Amino acid sequence: MSTTVEQQHSSPPPIVRVAGTHREIGQQIGEAMRPQVQHSIENARALLAGTYDDLQLTWDDAVIQARKYVPFAQERYPQYVEELAGIAEGANVPFVDLAVLNALEAVTMDALHLTKCTSMAVNEERTADGHVLVAHNEDWMPEDEPDVYIVHASPVDEPPFLAMTYGGLLPNIGFNAAGIAQCCDSVSPKDSRIGIPRVVVSRAVLAAKTPADAMRHMLVPHRAAGYNHLLVHESGELYSVEVSARHFAILYGENGYIAHTNHYLDRRMQEIEKDPDELIATRIRYFRALRLLRQIPEHTIKTMQAIQRDHLNYPDSICNHREHPTNPLERNKTINALVIDLTARVMYLAWGNPCTNAYHTYHLDC
């Protein structure tokens, strides 16, 4: 097997520590990460320009579409619209540009084919030290890899949280001081509609204090579509909550481990899945992750990281290297890999492909 030479990062991704109201949190993120936020908007503009023949979507068209989603977010989650407005102010960018970024999957009618993420978790039954571990490979467009950063947030009205994000996206993959961790995997439902954007819904999960609170956010009425939410509680409870605009299924992690990729596992959800015969690589990654989780009786941080570096079915592997396909809509790769020790409240993150980049340590202070 020959592998593409991937970008190596000599330093860890930056961390921004923010606190206060949601507007203040957004302003602090925007000010600290201004280059990253501005760069991510440039990337999105270039993406739409480069895919116009396929999508027939200009940036102005995307703005018009994104504006339709904002009232739904404003009605249910005004605090996170405030965060976006704060980021826009701090980064000196138009709010509508951030609205496009945070509804990009919706406004492009899910044509980006971003079907490469892998999420998994093990509880105290399957770890050497009795800790609960969560892992996620974030696969996205390689142009956004330079814009990865960590948010350590202490909102005045929510539990503190530690999360990974990039550019102008609201943070949503991480964990909070109430012992709730979330990873998100893109799925392909056929019933998407105008409503609350997926990113806003998943940002709300980081405010949850119990698994039930988290699920209520995932299943909020008037959601535009849905992710698979890998939901883990510090007690060792493991769930995959598969969501579309109108349907959902809750799967439980048996035998101390769970995994999910980018296809629905529940049979009822499979009935509303778009183009299931194209979702081959995601199934291979899912079964591969399950096998690797199952064959190790006592997992550690290092065993979870080893799974994240796996190259079976390269380049469409758990560690995804597809950086230069012919179709620009499919240009995604692993831009970071993270492992959360939920018991110890620690995140380990490799910036870029984990097979070529070291993991760095981040603590949630609360």
Buried (B, 14 or more C-beta within 10 A) or exposed (E): EEBEEBBEBEEBBEBBEBEBBBBBBBBBBBBBBBEBBBBBBEBBBBBBEEBEEEBEBEBEBBBBBBBBBBBBBBEBBEBBBBBBBBBBBBBEBEBBBBBBBBBBBBBBEBEBBBBBBBBBBBBBBBBEEEBBBBBBBBBBBBBBBBBBBBBBBBBEEBBBBBBBBBBBBBBBBBBBBBBBBBBBBBBBBEEBBBBBBBBBBBBBBBBBBEBEBBBEBBBBEBBBBBBBBBBBBBEBBBBBBBBBBBBBBBBEBEEBBBBBBBBBBBEEBBEBBBEEEEBEBBBBBBEBBBEBBEEBEEBBBEBBBBBBBBBBBBBBBBBBBBBEEEEBBBBBBBBBBBBBBBBBBBBBBBBBBBBBBBBBEBEBEE
